[in-house]
Amino acid sequence: MTSIYQQAMGSDFGRLQPELRDYFGLHADSGLSGSGRGVFDVAGCPAWFARPAFRLTALENAFFPEYSSDVPFTIRNYPHTDPFGRPALTARRELDFGTALRVFEDTTSLRDGVLTDYVGRHRRMATLLTCTATDDGRIRMVSSQTRLFAGLRLPLPDALGALAYVEQWWDDDAGRFRISTRVIHRQLGTLLVYAGSFEYALEEFDGVLPPEARPLRWEERV
């Protein structure tokens, strides 16, 4: 079995740095999960006008209204099969802003070679996730075509929604992973950012999500 990222990226997966291939190579039969710990040089919402809305999304373990530097964080990655039979990876991140501990969780599932990322405790927001390898072996991910599931499936045009850009790579000099993420609205600018470095290790995993990583609701629609 191969990981959802390897299946979605095809031969492009082989162009990634070896450390990234290990990071994104977890699958449901690998018997492994991933655990990381590091510090974001900057994290949160730099747009003051968006913070009231992000206070609400923070209740859903999605985005967060704080904006600070030197933010400690952890990440856990669990490969598994979702309740609808799709290969998936669930990630849970905890960010310690000092005044608040924020959780950001999502599940990325694969169907017909396409990755869909479901965000929040109830997985009510979904985006299309595309992954490519850069010339120097980094992974670049773009989230687009946002949909909200509030009873109905409500697609948001990219012109009205926001696009998320993620780049992750292995820093050989530091012996750590680095990540840079920006959520950008075409008219309003940068709404969310987090960038920093972290250490990461693989651990034994039986394929069953621990209670803290299970969403309150699963979503099958894409």
C-alpha positions, 0 to 999 in steps of 0.5 A: 500500500502507498500513502494518499500523497504518493497516490495523488502525486504519482511520480512527482512524489519521488522528487521530494526530499527523502525526509519528506517522502518518509513524512508523507509516506504513512499509510493505514497498513504502515503500523506507524503514526507521526509525532512532532514538536516545535515552535512557530516563529509567527502564528495566527491571524494578522488581520484584526478585522477577521479575528471576531470570525476566527474566535468562532471558528476556534470553537470548531478547532479550525482557525484561531484569532490570536497572533503571536511569535515564538508559539510552541506547537505539537502535531500528530499524524494518524494514517487510517481508513475513514468510515466511508472506506477511503484511505485518509490521514488525520492531523491534530495540531496544538498551539500554545499562545500562552493565553489560549491553547488552540487545536487545529484538526483535519482529515485528508481523504483520497478518492479517485486520485483526488485529495479532499481536506475536511477541517474542524471538529465536525468536518463542516468545511472541505477544500480540494488539496493539490500537492506538487514537488518543487525543483529543490524537493520541497512539497507545495500544497494548495487548498482551493474550492472551499465547500461548507456543509451546513445541511446543504453543500455550499460551494464558495467561489475562490474569489469569495473564499480564500486559498491556503498555500503550504510549503514544507521542507527538510532543513539539513543544516538544522536537522528539522522540518520547516513549514510555511503556511498562508491563508490568503483572501484575494481582496482582504489579504493574508488572514492566517499564517504560521511558519516555523520548524519542528522535530518529528519522529515515527511511532508504532500505531495500530490504525485506530484513532485515539479519542482526542483525534476523532472528529465529532462528525465525519463527512463523505461529500466532496 
